[in-house]
Amino acid sequence: MKIDEATRLYEEWVAKRATLVPVDLRLKHQQMAAGVFPFLRATFYRWVQLWQEICPKLAAAPAVLAVGDLHVENFGSWRDAEGRLIWGVNDFDEAYPMAYTNDLVRLAASARVAAKEEHLAIRARQASEAILEGYREGLRSGGRAFVLAEHHKWLRDMALNELRDPVVFWKKMEALPEWKGPVPEEARRGLEELLPQPGLKYRRKRRVAGLGSLGRQRIVALADWGGGCVVREAKALVPSGCVWASPQKLPQKVRCEELITCAVRVRDPFVHVRGNWIVRRLAPDCSRIELSTLPKSRDEALLLHSMGWETANVHLGSREAVRAIERDLARRPGRWLHQAAKKMAKALTRDWKEWKNA
């Protein structure tokens, strides 16, 4: 199956489960042609197809409730119930039972592609080694969430650097276009439940963000409260692309909140699933961290090591699989992650060229 056919069939499948915004979908198609890295971020549905075909032995490794759509820009920060700054995986929309190797290979492939497009300066082999070392250490330790209050000062500095300026953030929120038309009941109820007080008046805005979910509705509630602005966002959910790509009939169930709950992490108290919508708080320090906002002076090997460790934090939610994962890892030959990431990146690049030319 060619990439254009896969994309058409996947979008037809999504359209039966959520309302698509045509102008946003066209934007997604344009961004998919802009480079291999945005293409990777936007096409998890295609990754699942290629993964089974190109890495069948790795795809048969012990299964966990996986992130699925893991990559180097799927990490961010949030505030916990104590107000502490936390860092970790930011998006679980594609969560589904998969081989533990999927998340590692996709993360390493994304680092490889990002380095090739000059978003990272680390060598591909070094990136894979840092990710795998962090993952192994995370498993051995039983996991530990990244609380930035007392530890990981370098991560805290990265999460709070000047490129995530609150003034810039709030100007962007104010400039969002107004939402036109009714708000779906589940989304409206979810937004209002998360506002700081009942009955608070708010403005409805339309937000365009992300790449994998670009094309689906995002509704923002922007309110004035306590001398400043507060923002809540509702994003439409559909089942993981794993469901679409499987030749078998799989349960049409969204698994993101299940994974957030069972993983080793400090939860964001402002993230909840309401029906087919995920609702969360948005703020300058509560969002995905883009590579373009990272400080120029940074230890990329340490960053990728932390991403590997955080991947272990997520997989430790599937506690019954941990021993099987450790045995499987011990049997793997050297450089297996580097080699698999190289193969997947090559296949994605080939697909991207086809898409761009089309």
Buried (B, 14 or more C-beta within 10 A) or exposed (E): EEBEEBBEBBBEBBBEBBEBBEEBBEBBBEBBBEBBBBBBBBBBBBBBBBBBEBBEEBBEBBBBBBBBBBBBBBBBBBBBEEEEBBBBBBBBBBBBBBBBBBBBBBBBBBBBBBBBBEBBEBBBBBBBBBBBBBBBBBBEEEBBBBBBEEEBEBBBEBBBBEEBEEEEBBEEBEEBEEBEEEBBEBBBBBBBEBBEEEEEEBBBBBBBBBBBBBBBBBBBBBBEEEEEBBBBBBBBBBBBBBBBBBEEEBEEEBBBBBBBEBBBBBBBBBBBBBBBBBBBBBBBBBBBBBBEBBEEEBEBBBBBBBBBBBBBBBBBBBEEBBEBBEEBBEEBEEBBBBBBBBBBBEBBBEBBBEBEEE
